[in-house]
Structure formats: C-alpha cells, structure tokens
Amino acid sequence: MVSDNTIPKMFADTVSRSKQQVAMRVKKFGLWQDISWEEYYTRVRYIGSALASMGLERGQSVSIIGDNCWEWVTVDLGIQCVGGVAVGIYATNAAPQVEYVIDHSDSVFFFVENEEQLDKWLQFKERTTKLKKVIVWDLEGLRDYNDPQVMSFQTLLNFGEKVCQAQPGLFDERMQQVTPDDSSVLIYTSGTTGPPKGAVLTHRNMCWMADSILQALPMTEKDEVMSFLPLCHIFEQLFSVIGHAYRGYIVNFIESPDTVTQNMREISPTLGYAVPRIWEKYASSIRIRMSDADWLKKLVFNLSLAVGKKRATLKMGFKRVPLYLEILYGLAYFSVFRKLKERLGFERMRAAVSGAAPISRDVVLFFQSIGINMLEGYGQTEGTGVACVCRPDNVKYGTVGPPLPGLKVKIADDGEILVKSPSVFKEYYKNPEATAETIVDGWLHSGDIGELDEDGFLRITDRKKDIIVTAGGKNITPQYIENKLKASTYINDAIVIGDQRKFLSVLIMIDEDTVVKYAQDNKIQFSTYRDLTQSEQIGELIRGELDAVNKTLSRVEQPKKFRILPKKLYVEDGEVTPTMKVKRSFVHKAFSDLIESMY
C-alpha cells in the first residue's frame, strides 16, 4: 500500500528505475544544466551520511532557509532519508521569526543559503545552544569568514563521501529504519493570526498524498514543472519534493524570484501551479499588453475572448458546446490564443493549478477562455496540502472540484468543511490543545465554510472566523465580495470591513502596474505610490470598479464606502503571508484610523 510507504523508499525506487534520466535542471552562466537521478541520490546519500555521523538522531529536526534551488531539496531528502525531520523556514522571515522556528522545533542543524541568511542566525547565535552546526551553500562574501560552528556545504559533502567509504552500510541502514508513522516534515503555517503552529506530517501522510494527487493530476517522468513558490510551503513541497520523488518528472529551478516570467518562457512547463496573486498578475499583464495594441489587434482579441468566454462558461457548467462555437473557438485559438500562450511560456501546459488561497472566479474564467486549462484546488497544511481539486477534463465553474481519491469530505451542521483521510496530519508540535481542537474523531476541522453540490464538487464560502455579522444581525461572507473586487485589473486585493457595523466598507490595495499605466495614459501627475493612492482621479476609477461589483450584489452585501491603502503590503513587514494572503488582524490594527474614517 502507498500509505505504508516512506519517502526514502519512494525516492530509492525512482532512482533505481531512472538513474541516468534528468531529475532537475538549474541555470548556471546562462545555460540550463542537467542533474541526473543518480547524481541527485549520491548527494542525498552524502548529506544524510554526514548528518548521521555528526550526531543527527531519528526524529530530530533540521532547519533549512533559502530560495528555491537544488541544494534545498537535496538537503530536505538527505535529512529525511536518515530519519530526521526537515523544517523549512521562509527566506523572507526576519531574524526573530527564524529564531522562533529553530528554537520551537528543537533543530540540531541549520542549513542556510547565503550571507544574508547567516546574518539572521548571528543575531541570535548565543541563544540557540541546541545547534551543532550551521551549513552554508552559497559562500559569496563568506570565503574568509571563520567560525567553528559554521561549515560550507561542499565541506559537508566531502565529509559525507568519506563517511560513505568508511561506513558503506550506514545510509541504507538508516533509510530502512524509517517507518511510515515517523515524522517527515515540520511545516510552520504562515497563519494570519498569532505565532505560527508547527504541523507534523508523517511519511504516511506524504506518500499517500503523492499517490492521490498524481491520480487526480496524472504525470509521467516526461513532464516538467518549474519550482518557484517557497519550498517550505506544502504547495511547493507537493510538486518539487514529494511528487517529484514519487513520479520522477523533471523539476526546473528558477534563477531568482525576479526571473519567474523569463524562466517560464525558457522552460515551458507541462504543469503549472501558483498562488492566485501570480495568476492575477499574469491576467493583468495580458490586459495591459492588449490595451497598448493597435485598434485591429484589440478588436480581434476582444472578439476572440468573447467567443472563449462563451465556450468556457458552457464547458464549466457541464453543458454541450455547439459545433459552430467550437469552430469559432478553433479560429480564435489558432489566430490569437496560441501565440499568446507561446509568449507566456504556457504552450505545453496541460493544466494550471491555483491553490493556497481563494482565486476570483473571473480570473479562472479568463484563463479557461484563452485556452489555459486552469483548475482550482483546496486544502491546508494540516491535510498535507490538498483535499479537493478540479480534474483537467472536469472543471466546474465556481468550485474547487471533488475530493481526492480515497479522501472523505463532509459539511458540519454549522457549515464547516471536515476532512478525513490518511493525509490528515499527526499533530501540532508541542501543542496538544490545538491538535485536539483541530482533529475530532479522526476528522480534520478545516476552519473553512463551504458546501458540496449535487455533483460532489466543493464550493468554498469563506473562513469561519472571517464571517462578518453586521449590526443588523446579517451574516456576510467577505471572501465572495473580495474575490469579485480582485477580478478588476486595477485592484490587487480587498478587505471587507463591517463586523458589528451598520454597513459594509472596504479597504482597497491597488494593482500598481495597471493603475500606473492608467495614470500615465490619462496624464495624472504623481511622484510616489502614496501620491497615486490619494489622487482624486484614481479614487474615481476605483469607485467605478466598486459600483460595477455592487450591481452584482444584494443591498446588504454592497460596500458603501472604500479607502485605498496608502502603502504596499510586504511579507518582510509581516503584513501578508508568503503565499500573499493579507493578514486581516494586522490591517485592522495598522489602518484603524482609515477604517474609522469610513464610519
């Protein structure tokens, strides 16, 4: 059974059948370079052997911080193959947040990418007495640095090679000792309230999920993905680590977070996945590009998009598409959408998955209309990432799809989504009270409100804790309203306010690219981002977008007033999570004066 498997065994099986095939690609000196499965395994073996020899015991934690690269995933598997627990830390975390994770997880080793990440450790070095060694894989600026507790990644690999020669059976022995119920990873949820909780996922959780998600989204060793979401998030782990080790497809690592769109064009992955903010940015960039086109191109695109939307609406409503519409769409695809997909690097993409946060239905419809098969999925860290996902050949408008094979979903009396499967996590590390609240009789309480339709597809309504109760006693689901607003090309994010208030209002975060272009096209003068947000003409633009959305809402759901946030929100400042979800509690506190000005 897959659920009786372990990640080391799964990885070893893939290596044995794919030794000389390409496992990963990285770009160095302007050229994409291959790493075979055999090379991958050798490095994992050296890392695991070195850590075991240096005192890493079964069940002990090892932390990793850095951007996506082959070193990150190799370290991850090296830890797990000798029975350790891999703990990822967001590269954007500040030193106090890094210290919290290392201390709370009881990490005994710490892998860091570069000088920037090492500097964070130096700020709390004296307080982390459990760490045996800190290992750095990018030594730029550190070649002359000398600290007995710090060693280079290459030194670790060299040491691991010597351990393998001296104790050839050590690595295999440690691999065989790993059991399905052993802890695999400790993932700290980037929650929007309070300190992060560490969710413990076992090898059984991870292996079961790898099998189930790849039944829903079939892939082979010939497929390619692009790794660019944070590797410490379960969404990226599913594709860059677990699914990769299970199915043996190719993972391409981006050069840097700034080269995602360029690398996408170079790689042309066969499966795309990203958080909604990324897909929204792509949609905005397409609209900006078309607004700059000449009148004929603009006309052809708009006509093609209208055909695409009509066809996509029918298909996602499980209705028959008339032959004439299929013919018109074929013409639109050949003349417009095919070239557009090539320019984006989407021409080989069989499916584009959106997850980790809710996405506007209009954005999904837009991508489906231009020939990009966008699927929305739903899940959480505590359920090893995915509970439901639309299938590539079975996308239903406004839903996140049916449950994964072998997974049960039911709706509680209060509307909360409950999940049961072998992927439900083991516990919150050092937090039995929170664990007992989250898992009741084997059912994972998601904290989300939703409903299952007649076809067994799940529709998400909102977060349970985010439901607004107005002064008049009306229950409002803000996510529905916010997603409608976020469909606007000029709005990046929105937060609906109204708990115990007489009416709803909304805080708006503008989309800088599209609003700047609007300002330039309309000769609106500004010098800073703040100037832009306080411009009267920009206020009128956003009022128009809000009025358009309000026409689609009932009176009680309509935000009566709005304010534009005068600053951008950043992960580094703790204002949004690494998956770009706005931290409501922060916004309510930081912009309380702005909120009160609407009432």
Buried (B, 14 or more C-beta within 10 A) or exposed (E): EBBBBBBBBBBBBBBEEBBEBBBBBBBEEEEBEEBBBBBBBBBBBBBBBBBBBBEBEBEBBBBBBBBBBBBBBBBBBBBBBBBBBBBBBBBBBBBEBBBBBBBBBBBBBBBBBBBEBBEBBEEBBEEBEBBBBBBBBBBEEBEEEEEEEBBBBEEBBEBBBEBBEEEEEBBBEBBBEBEBEBBBBBBBBBBBEEEBBBBBBBBBBBBBBBBBBBEBBEBEBEBBBBBBBBBBBBBBBBBBBBBBBBBBBBBBBBBEEEEBBBBBEBBBBBBBBBBBBBBBBBBBBBBBEBBEEEEEEEEBBEEBBEBBBBBBBBBBEEEEBEEEBEEBBEEBBEEBBEEBBEEBBBBBBBBBBBBBBBBBBBBBBBBBBBBBBBBBBBBBBBBBBBBBBBBBEBBBBBBBBBBBEBBEBEBBEEBBBBBBBBBBBBBBBEBEEBBEEBBEEEBBBBBBBBEBEEEEBBBBBBBBEBBBEBEEEEEBBBBBBBBBBBBBBBBBBBBBBBBEBEBBBBBBBBBBBBBBBBBEEEEBEBEEBBBBBEBEBBBEBBEEBBEEBBEEBEEEBBBBBBBBBBBBBEBEBBBBBBBBBBBBEBBBEBBEEBBEEBE
